[in-house]
Amino acid sequence: MTTTKQWLRLSAALAMTLGVVACAGDGAKPKSAASKPAGPGLNKGYAHDPFPSTYHAYPGVPTLVRNATVYDGEGGRIDGGEVLFADGKVVAVGKSLSVPAGATIIDGAGKWVTPGIIDIHSHLGDYPTPSVQAHSDGNEMTGPVTADVWAEHSVWPQDPGFGRALANGGVTALQILPGSANLFGGRSVVLKNVYARTMQGMKFPGAPYGLKMACGENPKRVYGSKGRQPSTRMGNVAVDRQTWAKAAAYKRKWDAYEKDGGSAPDRDIAMDTLRGVLAGEIRVQNHCYRADEMAIVMDMAKEFGYKVTAFHHAVEAYKIADLLKQNGTCAAVWADWYGFKMESFDGIGENLALLHKAGACATIHSDDENGIQRLNQEVAKALASGRRAGIDVPDAEAWEWLSLGPAKALGIDGQTGSLKPGKMADVVLWNGDPFSVYTRPEKVWVDGALLYDSMDPKRRPVSDFELGQPGMGDVK
């Protein structure tokens, strides 16, 4: 049993270590303008990212997990396989691997090894636990267009939900989004699921920003009830188009200024974000349920020259799987959460399997502080629904819905999402088949650092907030 004082000493030691242990690429000198042409807005006109990541990987040791069933995250399965990682990176995956001297060796007999789970839709930190009004910081419900707000500025790193997602769910990275009350809800941020004192200490290095958009019932209900536009679905699209037209004009002014000089245009923080979308730097993450609305939004994107990266919730995505594939747009869905309002009525359990069969990009997501702790089980339900309908997706392929698919939609698949040499060693050792309700993470590594070990009370994440509460200082 670990006391509060022991945890504080451990946290202090880790903080000191973090000062000298950096993840790959930290401290590298920036390339000169001659060697790297500036992209739209990059180091010109306005600060491209005034809140840069200060993330540093926790220290790890060379580790070999052997004699386990390995899902590599890209559809591959190795029975009796091995995964070797060191210096924060995956070194090799296969059988009979060479083991460096001094490496920690873990016997995975009867266990599974997978990439860490990535949740593409979370509100942890912005709607943290305890769920009280003082913590409700995810929806800026002051106007239908709030592209000027950034979810990261509401993230509370002490949210106990982060540690629970890591320990109970094997979640190693997640996207934090603003809520869906507004048509343009603001910027999202991608985080590494590690303990840090600041949001920037969790911020995934180099991950693109997202823009949260919403269609359907939420915006029209929130603003229609106030006697404002939008109050209908046609009002939703009208305000969207007016806003994109304004953003296109803003981009033209700034592009001309950056090319030809002269007087700088007036700065507009909301338009900065939309300009980033039109320039292809910021990814649109769109809350949308109905198939017809998703089709309209994709046409609107073509009108203004941007791309919808993913539709979230998307309970009717199965109806337009071909259109999603054509447009290269992902669907982030639940296994069977539907019917709680009219636009979510026509959901089916086979949604994920049908999307996969059609060759569309499909992922699971949580949108819930409890659901994020069992995304592996949600995929198991989706698999079972598909198989009952005659769509037999192999378990190893289905793991793509949990790791590589979300990584691609977030633009971080070159760094994480699968167990491939050179990628971040974001790894989970499960104590059994990860698609069983009886299975839990046994160990979780982030960048090769062991941050959770079910066998070691000293390696169980507890936030500062929990440490400060009577009766919560001892980790059981």
Secondary structure as GFF3:
##gff-version 3
##sequence-region A 1 476
A	DSSP	alpha_helix	4	18	.	.	.	ID=ss1
A	DSSP	beta_strand	63	71	.	.	.	ID=ss2
A	DSSP	beta_strand	77	86	.	.	.	ID=ss3
A	DSSP	beta_strand	89	94	.	.	.	ID=ss4
A	DSSP	beta_strand	104	107	.	.	.	ID=ss5
A	DSSP	beta_strand	112	115	.	.	.	ID=ss6
A	DSSP	beta_strand	117	122	.	.	.	ID=ss7
A	DSSP	three_ten_helix	133	135	.	.	.	ID=ss8
A	DSSP	three_ten_helix	151	154	.	.	.	ID=ss9
A	DSSP	alpha_helix	160	169	.	.	.	ID=ss10
A	DSSP	beta_strand	171	176	.	.	.	ID=ss11
A	DSSP	beta_strand	184	192	.	.	.	ID=ss12
A	DSSP	beta_strand	210	214	.	.	.	ID=ss13
A	DSSP	alpha_helix	217	224	.	.	.	ID=ss14
A	DSSP	alpha_helix	233	260	.	.	.	ID=ss15
A	DSSP	alpha_helix	269	278	.	.	.	ID=ss16
A	DSSP	beta_strand	283	288	.	.	.	ID=ss17
A	DSSP	alpha_helix	291	304	.	.	.	ID=ss18
A	DSSP	beta_strand	308	313	.	.	.	ID=ss19
A	DSSP	three_ten_helix	317	320	.	.	.	ID=ss20
A	DSSP	alpha_helix	321	327	.	.	.	ID=ss21
A	DSSP	beta_strand	330	333	.	.	.	ID=ss22
A	DSSP	three_ten_helix	342	344	.	.	.	ID=ss23
A	DSSP	alpha_helix	351	357	.	.	.	ID=ss24
A	DSSP	beta_strand	362	364	.	.	.	ID=ss25
A	DSSP	three_ten_helix	371	374	.	.	.	ID=ss26
A	DSSP	alpha_helix	375	388	.	.	.	ID=ss27
A	DSSP	alpha_helix	395	398	.	.	.	ID=ss28
A	DSSP	three_ten_helix	399	401	.	.	.	ID=ss29
A	DSSP	alpha_helix	404	410	.	.	.	ID=ss30
A	DSSP	beta_strand	427	430	.	.	.	ID=ss31
A	DSSP	beta_strand	441	446	.	.	.	ID=ss32
A	DSSP	beta_strand	449	453	.	.	.	ID=ss33
A	DSSP	three_ten_helix	457	459	.	.	.	ID=ss34
A	DSSP	alpha_helix	464	467	.	.	.	ID=ss35
###
